[in-house]
Amino acid sequence: MAGFVTLDIRKEHRADIGLIAVSENMQGRHVGTKLMEACEHVAYQNHKTLIGVVTQSDNTTAMKFYAGKNYKVIKISHVYHYWNL
């Protein structure tokens, strides 16, 4: 498998990318770009005006990838996990 992406189109005006991944041996071959273009096409076909994607700010590879596709940071959230061991 070269890669995969999940796209949620249930919101009224926005599609959300949940996961996107490219196999290590396929990176640098524009697989991620093709997956993003497919999401944009599906979103457009479903009359969505925005596409949201969430990643961790320290994931610099993902941040650069999305910025290179003209995606903008519109919100920064901190999520903390509480483990009751």
N, C-alpha and C positions, 0 to 999 in steps of 0.2 A: 504494500500500500504506500502510495506516495505521500498522502496526507488526508486530513479530514477537517470538516468544519460543521458546527451546529448553528442553526439560525432559527430564532423564534420570531414569528411574524404575527403573533396574537395581539399585540398592542395596536391601538388605533392608527397612529401615525409613525410608529417607530419599529424597526426590526432590530433585534439584539443578537449579536454573535456571542454564543456561550463559550465555545471552545474552538480553537484553531490550532492545528499542529501539522508539521511537515516532518517526515522521516529524516533522520540525520543524513543519510546517504543521498537524499533528494534536495537538500538545502542548497541554495544558490542556483537553482534551475527554474525559478519563477513559479514554483508550485503554489506558494503562499499568495502570490499576486493573482494567480488564476482562481484560487479559492475565494479571495476577496472580491474579484470581479463577478464571480458566480453569485455571491451573496448580494452584491449591488444590483445585479440583474433581477434576481428573485424579489428583492425589496421593491424595485421599480415596478415590476409586473404586478405587485400587490399594493401599489399606491402608497408606499411608505416614503416619507420625506426625510427621515433620519435613520441612521444606523448607529447603534451603540455597541461598544465593545469594552470589556473590563480587563485590566491586567494590573499586575503589581508594578509600582513605580521603579523598583530596583531591577525589573526585567528590561534591561536596556536594549536588548535585541528586539523585543516586541515593541517597545516605545519608538525606536528608530524606524521599524517597519511601518507602523501605523502613521507616523509623522511623514514618512516618504509617500504615503498614499493620501496625504492632505487631511488626515483625521486630526482633530484637535482635542486637547484635554479640556473638558468642561466642568469636571468635578473631581475632587480628591476626597476619598473617604478612608478612614482608618477602621479596619475590622479587627477586633480582638477576639480570640478564642479562649474560653474558660474550660479547663479540663478538671473535672471532679474525679480524681483518682482515688 
